[in-house]
């Protein structure tokens, strides 16, 4: 079910619906139209979330990547990266890593033409 699948991958059920609307995900449906997610579907969602949140790829880019490259190969590669990241002990919190990126010269905020910070 969608709520259980969303909890397992750490996202909102609406996110899974959006992925389905974009053609990135195709869960099996019961006769009563309830979405059922397989382990393969959940791995695919984890890969999509990795690409969008960690690598900064938008959903159109994810769709293109999955079409151009063998989906199974790409998903396996991303699953390996995620497994390695989970296995590596890290002492930095997410906030510390983000602030380190700002210290490397990356702009933290953009400005509009009239000088209002976003």
C-alpha positions in Angstrom: 0.0 0.0 0.0 1.1 3.5 -0.7 1.3 4.7 2.9 3.4 1.7 4.0 5.7 2.1 0.9 6.1 5.8 1.6 7.1 5.1 5.2 9.6 2.5 4.1 11.4 4.8 1.7 11.1 7.9 3.9 8.8 10.1 1.7 5.3 11.3 1.6 2.6 9.3 -0.3 2.1 12.3 -2.6 5.7 11.9 -3.7 5.0 8.3 -4.9 1.9 9.5 -6.7 4.0 12.2 -8.5 6.6 9.6 -9.5 3.7 7.5 -10.9 2.2 10.5 -12.8 5.6 11.3 -14.3 6.0 7.7 -15.5 8.9 6.9 -13.2 7.0 4.3 -11.2 4.4 1.7 -12.2 3.0 -0.1 -9.1 0.7 -3.1 -9.5 -2.9 -2.3 -8.7 -5.6 -4.5 -7.2 -9.1 -4.9 -8.5 -10.1 -2.2 -6.0 -7.4 0.2 -7.4 -5.0 0.0 -4.4 -1.4 0.4 -5.3 0.9 -2.4 -4.3 4.7 -1.8 -4.3 7.3 -4.5 -4.8 10.8 -4.5 -3.4 12.0 -3.5 -6.9 9.6 -0.5 -6.9 11.0 0.6 -3.5 14.6 0.3 -4.8 13.6 2.4 -7.8 12.0 5.1 -5.5 15.2 5.1 -3.4 17.3 5.6 -6.6 15.0 8.4 -7.8 15.2 10.2 -4.4 19.0 9.8 -4.4 19.3 11.3 -7.9 16.9 14.2 -7.1 18.0 15.0 -3.5 21.7 14.2 -3.5 22.7 14.7 -7.1 20.3 17.5 -7.9 18.7 15.9 -10.9 15.1 16.9 -11.7 12.4 14.4 -12.5 12.7 15.0 -16.2 16.4 14.2 -16.0 15.7 11.1 -13.9 13.3 9.9 -16.6 15.8 10.6 -19.3 18.6 8.8 -17.4 16.4 5.7 -16.9 15.4 5.7 -20.6 18.9 6.2 -22.0 20.7 3.9 -19.7 19.5 0.5 -18.9 17.2 1.0 -15.9 18.4 -2.1 -14.2 22.1 -1.1 -14.6 21.5 2.4 -13.3 19.4 1.2 -10.3 22.1 -1.4 -9.4 24.8 1.3 -9.6 22.8 3.7 -7.4 21.9 0.9 -4.9 25.7 0.1 -4.6 26.4 3.8 -3.9 23.7 4.0 -1.3 24.9 0.8 0.4 28.5 2.2 0.5 27.2 5.5 2.0 25.2 3.6 4.6 28.2 1.5 5.5 30.6 4.5 5.9 30.6 5.9 9.4 30.2 9.6 9.4 30.6 12.1 12.2 29.2 15.0 10.3 25.6 15.9 10.4 23.8 16.9 7.3 23.8 20.5 8.4 27.6 20.4 8.9 28.1 19.0 5.4 25.9 21.7 3.8 27.7 24.4 5.7 31.1 23.0 4.5 29.8 23.3 0.9 29.1 27.0 1.5 32.6 27.5 2.8 34.1 26.1 -0.5 32.9 29.2 -2.4 29.5 28.0 -3.5 26.9 30.7 -3.2 24.5 30.2 -0.5 21.7 32.5 -1.7 20.9 34.0 -5.0 19.7 37.6 -5.4 17.1 39.0 -7.7 17.7 42.0 -9.8 16.1 44.4 -7.3 18.4 43.1 -4.5 15.9 41.0 -2.6 17.4 37.8 -1.3 15.7 34.5 -2.0 
